[in-house]
Amino acid sequence: MMPELKPRGQPCTMSGQFNDILQELESWYRGDRGQYLLGKLRGELSPFLDNAFGYHILQIGPLQGEPLFGDCRIHHRIQACSRPGAGVGLVCEAGEIPLESDSVDVVLAHHSLEFADNPHQVLRELHRVLTPQGQLLLMGFNPHSLRGLVTRVRGLSRSSPWHGHFPVSNSRLSDWLHLLGFELCEHAHLYAIPPVGSGRIRRMTESLDSWCQQHRLPIGGLYLQRAIKQVVAQNRPRSMLRRHGEKLIDLAVPKPGAAPTPTPHAPTRSPGTAARRAPGELLH
């Protein structure tokens, strides 16, 4: 039986332990293994972003300074985060995005669900801002991986900053996306075997990790789910689109300019053509 989504109207903020988790998470991503995972993630995203089209692309998540846009041809790029920082163009929570509905062509949601008090509301917001046929790329920790198991064990201690942090499983995420009207597309797992050591051992672990990724083994520490919004755009009352009295940002779509009106001019004669004159007319 599919789970019912929670009702609208509930504020969606990051969990109370999020600041502590964030410091540890950002520190990990700055390290060797985190940079390795980001390289794998950018490589997996590349085919989707290289073929993406539209006017606006949004990356939203708790991490700063890690853009995932790659070589996407969409020029207007928005990086949103709950805190101001380098590269952040929009400060907001993932559950309350101050953008107009049906306005963003591609959304990259990096760790946006697992740290939210109400992940259902986050998915609703991502669905709302996407244009019809827009792409949603969700990324988060896989709870059924070795890393996910370690995280859950660490979270059993109430003194741990990971207490109460439970990533969304693939089956539950699929149910939620189906209920919202998304078409599920590619699903991938990355970082099945962390790189260790150096030299030959390092190359061996990286080769094993690449083999697991190529064969789509569902044991990777990070999942990537691609989905397409399959609903028709609706004319919603603007009063329904406000959040806490704030106006939503309207992302303008460039329109082609009007063709210039041709200026009438006197006909010209081709070079070398002799000018004809009436009797008595003088040539100047």
Secondary structure, 3 states (H helix, E strand, C coil): CCCCCCCCCCCCCECCCHHHHHHHHHHHHHCHHHHHHHHHHHHHHHHHHHCCCCCEEEEECCCCCCCCCCCCCCCEEEEEECCCCCCCCEECECCECCECCCCEEEEEEECCCCCECCHHHHHHHHHHHEEEEEEEEEEEECCCCHHHHHHHHHHCCCCCCCCCCCCCCHHHHHHHHHHCCEEEEEEEEECCCCCCCCHHHHHHHHHHHHHHHHCCCCCCCEEEEEEEECCCCCCCCHHHHCECCECCECCCCCCCCCCCCCCCCCCCCCCCCCCCCCCCCCCC
